[in-house]
Amino acid sequence: MTTSTLPSRYRINGLIDTKRAVMDNLESMCNSCGVFMSYDIHQGKWGIIINKAETTVAKAFDNSNIIGPVQVQGTSILNLYNKVRVEYTLRDTADEIDFVEYELPDEDRYPNEPDNVLQLRLDMCNEPVQAQIIGLMELKQARVDEIVTFQSDYSTLSLNAGDIITLTHDLYQFTNKPFRVITLSEVDSDDGSIRIEIVALAYDANIYSTADLNRYVRSDRNGITGIGTIGQPLEPVLYVFQQSRTPGIKVEAVIPAGIVESLELWLSSDNSNFIKVATSVPEGGGTFDTGAVVTFDYAMAASQNIYVKVRGMNSTTTGPFSVVDSFLSYVPVQATDAVTDSTAALDDNGNVLNTLGMAGLVKLLDNLIANNDSGAAGGVYDKVFSTYEQENGINLAGAAVMISNGIVSIKDIIVPPTGRTLQPAFSTPSFPAILTGSYKVDVIVDQNTSGARGAVDDYIGVAVALNDVTTGQSVNVDFVTSGGEGTWYWNDYAMTMVVNLVKDRQYRFTFSAANDTVSSGPGVDAGFDLGISIYSFVQ
């Protein structure tokens, strides 16, 4: 049996019931492809986090940044899962309901551990290998069931669900033990500060192993092959001839089981859009012998990635495609000293020599102006970035998208009742811009207390200005506001700026607020915590 690889580890393939709630459909899709759905408070968007092995630790926690106790929870031996059954729709049988089952061997169980089956239903999965991966991950994760809960300060808000953290704690004998973050919650403490409560699950990279997975092609539910059934061919063998008098490829394929009257060769440049380029039939008609080797020769004059697959056919049945074989970055070169009287002059693309000459010219222009993927020095790309580095001392070619991240966190800003006119309440120290260019600023204003109780004339307003200190203290680069009537004392406000700053100029942020809660809480001060993050980036 040959070893093959799925084109995608996870793929959604199923029906969406538009009568269900949107969130229910999203969760069904996420469950079927091994991802977590998460809300990013920094971008204000929903996103996904792939449940896979990680090597990067987002943050380390110990007594220096943990506030209060650490709680550890586990699962009773009576509730541990030791078997999983995953229901899914099998594409081999026109998406009929099928299932896979796995059971832990006795040596991996605890003494006197009772049988307990984990039942899963993947509505959007029709690939058995994908169902196996998800089922095994869930079963293994259910047995690594150490859950910790603790609190940290506001700076921990930069974490996201799915991030890997480490925990060191003497009482539980944890030393840089890895955990995966499940949830992050904002907590208002008794002293008015903001804390972040973290719930995390023990992490083990062995959970994500894909060893010893098997894929069997079935034509029906009982697996018995009928007379009209053609099996899946083995993965074809691809040979590439880039430098030849007629550049092209040769593909060798093995005839699968069944009544095969013809074998088709399909070709793609992106592994998505395939076209049939050749068909082979037995000499003299009839059918191929199972296990016979068929060879395809196909001339190719254009540079591209190559993906090939084959399938068997007869007058009544179409067999499944084989696994794809591929070759990346095919660049044909016609060897002029190999040109003979038998060299082909024309193909489907026109004159071979002209086509190859044009392909070579395009490749040279690509290296000179755009990607420079060949690594050749001296192109326009190298010259522009080299000149910028000489003038400014910054290597843009090696710079990451985010060059720096400045975070300002101010707590307990008190604003007395001042009416509906915004009054400056706090200004940060000035700071220089590290580059001339675009910057993104995220602002979170957390309202801790106020007299606002939702009355129509209860008004809380907040604003943040970015001042150009070098030009003048009152010169605003940008000014954003939020708030309004009918507010409550627990309402928080998020704002965003995108600004252009000049290198080495000094800037500062000024926070202003308006407090008018005469109806519900006259004379009550408003208290705020302010968090500002500024990102500089090269576009």
N, C-alpha and C positions, 0 to 999 in steps of 0.2 A: 504494500500500500504506500503511495507517495504522500509526502507532506505538502500541504498547501496553506495559503493564507487568505483570509477574507479580505476583500478590497477595502472594507471599512470595519473597524472594531464594533461600532454601534451604528445602526441605521433604523429609522422609524419607517414603518410600513403598515398602515392600518386605516380604518375609517374613523372620522371625527363625527360625533353626534352633536350637531349644532344646538340641540335642545338642552344639553347639559350646560352647567355654568362654565365660563371660560377657564377659571382656575382649576376646575376638575379635569378639563381636557388637557391643560398644561401639565398637571401632576401625572396624568396617565402617560403622556409622552415622555416625561422625565423618568418615570419609573421603568419604562420600556427600553431606555438606552443608558441607564447607569449614571445619571447626573442628579445633582441637587439643584433646586430652584432657589434663588436667593435675591433679596432686594438690596441694591447698592445705595446706601444713603448718601454717598459722596456724589454720585452721578444722578441720583433720583430715578434709577431705572431698574427693572427686573432683569436678571441674567441667570446663567447656569454655571455650575462648577462641576467638572467631570470628576467622578469618583474613581481616581486612579492613584497609582503609586506616586509619591512626591519625594523630592530630595532636598527641597528648600524649606528651611524653618523660618516662619514669619516672625516669631518673637519667642524669647525665653522668659519664663516666669520662675521666681523664687521669692524668698521672704522680703526682698527689697522692693518688689512692685506688686505684691499681693496684699490686699486690704482685708483683714478679718480672716475667718476660718476657711479651710478647704474641706468641702464635703465630697465623699466618695461613695458611690452606689454600685451595687452589683445585682446579679440575678440569681435566684434560688436554683438549686440543682433540679428542682421539680419543674422549672419553667425554661430550662435550657433546650434549645432546638438541636436535634441530632440527625434530622432528615429534612430534605427540602423537595417539594413538588412544584414545578413551574408549568403553568398552563400558558399556551401561546397558539398562534395560528401558523400552520406549517405551509410554506409556499410550495413545497413539492406536491401537495395534495389540494391545490386550489384554495389555500387558506382555511382548511378545516381545523377544528380545535384539536390540538395534540398536547403532549406533556413530556417533560423530562424529570427524572427523579435521581437524587443522590442520597446516600446514607453513610454516615461516618462508621468506620470499622470499630469493633469493640475495643481495640487497644487505644483509641482516641477518646473514649468516653470515661467519665468518672465511675467509680464503683457504685452499683445500685442506681445508676441513672436511668430513669424511665424513658420509653419512646415518646418523642414529641416532634410532630411534623410541622414545618413551616410551609404554609400554603401561599403561593404567589400567582398573580394573574397579570400577564403582560399583554394588554390589548393592542399595542402598536408594534409588536415584534412578531415576525414570521420566519426568523432564522434560528434553527435549533442550537447552533454554536453560541449565538448571542444569548439565548435563553439559559444555556449552561453557564456562561460566564457570570451573568447576573445572579442566578440561583446560588452558585458556589460562593460568590462574594457576600451575599446576604447571609448565608449559612455560617460562613467563617466569622463574619463581623458580629453575628449574634452571640458567638461564643467568646469573643474578646470584649466582654461587656462591662468594662470598667468606665464609669461615667463620673467626671469630676465637675464640681460647681464652685466657683470662687469669684471674687470681685477685684477689680483693679481701677486705676485712675482714668481720667478722660482721654489721655493720650492713646489708650488701647482702642479707641474708636476707629483707628486706621485698619484694624483687622477685618476680615470678611469670613462669613461662614464657609467652611471647607479648607481654610488655611491650617497648616501644621504648626503647632507650638510645642515647646518642651516645658516640663514642670519638674522642679526640684523641691522636695519637701521632706524634712527629716522624719516627721511622725510616720508617714506612709512609706518611707524608704524609697522615695522617687529620686533618681539622679538623672536629670535631662531626659526623662521619659517622654516619648512623643505622644501627642494627642491631636485629634482633628476637631476643629471648632465646629460645633453644631449650631449654637445660637449665641447672639450678642444682644443684651438688653440694657437699656439706659435706666439707671436707678438713682433717684434723688435721696441722698442720705439725710440724716437728722441735722447735721451741721450745715446743710445748704449746698454742699458740694455735689458734683455729678460723678457717679461711678458707673462702670461698665461691668455687668454680670456676664460671665463666660460659662457656658456649658460645653464640655468637650468630651469626646469618646476616644478611648485608647486606640492608638494607631499601630498597625502591624503590616509591613510591606508584603508579607507572605499571603495576605488576603487576596492580592491582585494577580496571583500566579495563573497563567493560562496553560500550564503543562498538561499533557495527556487528554486533550479535548478531541473528540471524534465527530466526524460528519458523514452520515450515511444518506445517500439519495434514495428516496422512496417514491414509488409511483402511486401507491394507495395506502390505506391505513394499516393493512396487514403485512405490507412489505413484500408480497409475492409479485414477481415480475410477470406480466402478461405478454402475449404474443405481439401485441402492438406497442410494446414499450422499448425505448432505446436508453441505455445507461449513459451516465456522464463520462465523457472521455477523460483520460489522464491529462495533466497539464502538458501542453505542447512544448517542444524544445525549439527555441528561436536562435538562429544563426544570423549574424549581421556581417555584411560585406560593404564596408564604407568606402574603401579604396579599390576600385575595380573598373574594368572597361565598361561594365554595366552595374553600377552600385545598386544594392537591394538587399533583400532578406531571403532566407530559406527557413521554412517551418516544417518540422517533423511531428506528426500526430499519430496516435495509436487508435485504431478503430475500437469503439466501445462495444459492450455486449448488446445483443438485439439484432434485429433485421435492419441493416444499414445499407441503403442503396446509394447514398452520396454523403460526402463530408464537406462542410462549408468552413472557409477561413474568413474571420471577421477582424477588421483592423481599426484602431483608434489612435488619436494623438493626445487625448486627455483622459482616457480610461472611463469616459462617460458616453460619448457619442461614437458608436461603432457603425461601420459600413461593411457589407459583404464584398470581398474583393476577389474571391476565387472559390470554385467548387470542383471537387474531384469525384469521379465515378469510376467503377471498375472497368478494366478493358474488356470489351465484348459484352458489357451489360451485366445484369445479375446483381449480386450483393457482395459486400466485402466480408472477408473472414474476420471473426473477432480476434483482436490482437495484432492484425496486420498494420504495417507502418505506411503511412501516406506522406509524401513530400510535396510541399508547395514552394515554387520559386516565384518571387514577386519583385519586379524592378521598382526602385523608389529614388526619385531625383530631388525631392524636397527635404530640407532639414526639419526634423521634428522628433518628439518622443514617440516611441513605438509600443503599442499594447496589442497583443493578439490573443484570440481565443477561437475554439472550434466547436462544432456540434454535428451530430449525426442526423440524417434525414431518411425517411422513406415516403412512399406515396400517401400514407395516412397519418404518420406520426412525426413530430418534431422533438428531438431529444434535447436535454438540458445542455447549456454551455459548459465548457471546461473552465477550470481556473485560468486566470489571465497570466501570461508570461509577458515580460516587458524588457525594453532597452531604452535608457534615457539619453537624450542629447545625440541622436543620430545625425551625423553631418557627412553627407556623401561627397567623395572626391573622385572624379574620373581620372584614372591613371592613363595619361596620354601615350606612354610607351606600350600600353596594353591594347591600344586600338588596332583592330584588324579589319579585314573585309567583312567579318561577321558581326562587328559591333553594331548594336541597334542605333539608328539615327533619330528615331522619333519614339515617344511614348505618349501616355495620356496627357502629359503636361506640355507637349511640344518638343522642340529640339532639346536633346539631352545636354549638349555642351552649353547652349545658351541658358538653360534653366540652372545648371550648376554654377555658371559664371555669375548669374544674378544672385543666387543664394550666397555665394562667397562675398560679393560686394555688400549685401545687406548685413552679413555677420561682421565685416570690418567696420561699417558705420555704427553698428550696435556697440562694439567695443569702444569706439572713439567717443561717442556722444552719450550713450545711455548707461547700460549696466556695467560695462567693462568686466564681465564675468570671467574673462580669460585670465585676469590678473596682469595683463600687459601694462607696463608703465608708460607715461607720456601722453595719455589721452586728455581730452578736455576736462573730464571729471577730475582726474588727478591734479591738473593745473589749477582749477578753481579752488579746490579745497586746500592745496598746498599754499597758494597765495594768501588765503584767509588765515591760515595758521601762522604764517610769517608776520602778518600785520597785527593780529589780535592775540596770538599765543594760545589759541584754542583749536584743537583738532576736531573739526565738525564731523569728519568721516568716522571717527571712532566714538563720537559722543552718543550717549543713549538718548532716547526720546525725552526722558525727564532728567535734567541736569542737576537740579536741586529741589528740595522740598522744605519750605519754611513754614513752621507751625506756630501760631500765637494762641495761647490759651489764657484768658483772664476770667477770674471768678469773682462773684459777689460785687457786681456793679450796681449801686443803689441809685435810683432815679426818683426823686420826690414828685408829688403832684405838681405839674407845670402847665397844664392845659394841653392843647393839641398842637403846639408849636414844638418842633424838634429842637432839643437842647443838647449841645455837646456834653458827653458824660465821661469820655475816656479817649486818650490818644496814645498810640504805641510809640516806643522809641523809633527813631528813623533808621532806615536800612538802605544799603546800596543795591542797585540792580546789577546782577553779575554779567548780563548780556544785553545787547540791544535787540529787542524782538518782542514776540508775543508772550503774555503770561496769563494764566488762568487762576482766578481767586475764588475759593469756596468759603462761604461764611455761614456759620450756624449760631443763631442767637437762642439760647435756652432761657425761657422765662421761668424763674423759680417761684416767685411770689408777686402778687399785686392785688388790688381791690377789684379786679375785673371778674364779674360773675355772669357774663353773657347778656347783660342788658343791652338794648339797642344803642344807648348812648355811652356804653363803656368803650373807651378808646385806648388802645396801646399801639404806638407806632415806633418802629426802629429803623435805623439807617446806618450805613457804613460808607465813608468817603475815603478814597485813596488820594492823598495830598502829595504834590510835587514840592518837597521841602527846598530843593535847590532853587527853584524858580520863585517860590513864595509860599508861606505857610497855608494860605487860603486858596491856593490853586488846586482844583480838583481834577485829577486824571479821570476818575469815574466816581459815580455816586449812585448807590442802590438803596431802595427802601422796601419795607414790608409792614404788615399790620393792618389795622382798621377797626371798625366798629363791631359791636357784638362779640368781642373777644372774651376769652376765659384766661384765668391766671396760669393755666398749664400749657397754653398755646406756645409753640416754638416756631422759629422763622428761619428759612434757608434762602440764601441769595448767592448769586454767581456774577463775577465780572470776567470779561476778557479784554485785556488792556495791552497797549504797546508802551514799553519802558525803555529808557536810554541807559546804556552801561555807565556805571559809576555815579549816576545821579542819586540823590538821597530822597527816599519816600517814607511815608508813614500812613497808618490807618487811624481814622477818627470815628468813634462810635457815638451816635446821637440817639435820643429816645424821647418820646412824648407819653405822658401818663395822665389820663383824664378819666377817672372812674368815679365821678361825683355821685352817680345814681346808686351803685352797688357798694362801693368802698371808699367814701370820701376821706381824704387825708392819709391814705395808705400808700407807703412807698412801693415802688416796683423794683424787684431784684432780678438781675440777669447774669448769666454766664456767657462769655463770648469765645468762640473758637474760629480762627481764621487760618486757612492753608493757602499758600501761594506757590504755584508751580511755574517754573520756567522751562520752555521747550524749544527745540529746533524743528522747524517744519521742513 
